[in-house]
Amino acid sequence: MLNVETFITDTKPTGGKIRQSNEDFYVEEVPLQLPSGKGQNTWIQIQKNGRTTLDVVLDMAKAMHLSRKRTGFAGMKDRSAITRQWLCISNITPEELPDFNEILHNVEILDIKANEKKLRMGQLKGNKFKINIRNTNNPSEDVEIAQEVLESLKQTGVPNYYGYQRFGEVRSTTHLVGKCLVEGDVKKAVDTYIGNPNPEEHDIHYEARKLYDEGKLQDAYDLMPKSMRYEKSMIKQLTDSQRKHGNLTEKDYIRAIESLPKPLKRMFVNAYESYLFNKIVNERTKVGINKYLPGDIIIDSEEHWIHDIDEDTIQDDIDNFKVNPTAPLIGSKVPFAEGIQGEIEQKVVDDENITKEDFMCPKTPKLGSHGIRRSVRFKIDDTHVEKLDDGIRVEFFIPRGCYATSVLREIIKHNV
């Protein structure tokens, strides 16, 4: 995990590896409600393997010649996993759908039902995980260690870090693109996203990005495989502009960013906020994520601010997970805490040499962010551990927007 160094449990490390295969990492969304079977919108439950949620909905929209805006989902699910979730296509009946099992690769259609309402981002309770940790130090002993860690986390809560999925797992650059946008360097943002090759990438991806960095835009475009659809769309925007009026201008790079799907381009600044949030929470763990500090901004379980804090009862409420201390996803309007927590937040901003106002992103204002306060911890439930031949399997439920890797790193005792 980026910007994360500390652990809040002190057990021996189990060691081990996750994601040796996609089958080792199973995620199932738990929706707020199931489709009713009636209505003008169609919900589709899928199980996918090795594909992102956005890739699947784009393929659905393309197959039906529909705008991507007519598709919806509650959460973005990872590529390197087996994931189960509901998707939605608005203003269409189940009978009008093609046979997606024949069209979508590595996707199984589990259920199709009509519903009155569309499915929108965030409309889920949380996610169930079943994760195999392979090649642990001593599987028999590691079961007990993992159980001890999970019991401890049930008491304190889990540090609410953002995982590598937020930043890109092989090429962790999403937050770097966001930083460029916050700093107002749009060309650098585009160059960072398309170019900037990573030696751990597939050879073709590496070579295509290298060609882009060398200024050979058309050669880069021609070499890029279909899986680099977003990079290709940006290069096409740039080459079209280049043909029209010669040298590329800042406006051309802005158009290239704007050519991306809304969920993706909104993710850049959000990822930079997440990167800074991780650093703030990492510092907060050193003084306690389950303790009230004077000056804290507190939210309840519905994420409503607690304006009148009763210092006689606040610690009991934290202990019972009725309320939580927060840290900022830094943005143009988010308030900082006071006291020790406020000092942590201000130092992170100062170290980055930015201001909150920079998050307005005046050159790309639609991609800016006002910021919000987010809990520094989350609750974990329904835990279970069992022994495998070469490791352990851990199961748990966590709320929406929280990352399983925050749990796993406390068991393994290294960043994942």
Beta strands, then each sheet from edge to edge (+ up, - down):
strand 1: 25-31
strand 2: 41-49
strand 3: 71-73
strand 4: 82-89
strand 5: 107-115
strand 6: 124-134
strand 7: 158-159
strand 8: 298-300
strand 9: 323-329
strand 10: 372-375
strand 11: 377-378
strand 12: 381-388
strand 13: 391-399
sheet 1: 3+ 4- 1- 6+ 13- 12+
sheet 2: 3+ 4- 2+ 5-
sheet 3: 7+ 11-
sheet 4: 8+ 9- 10+
end
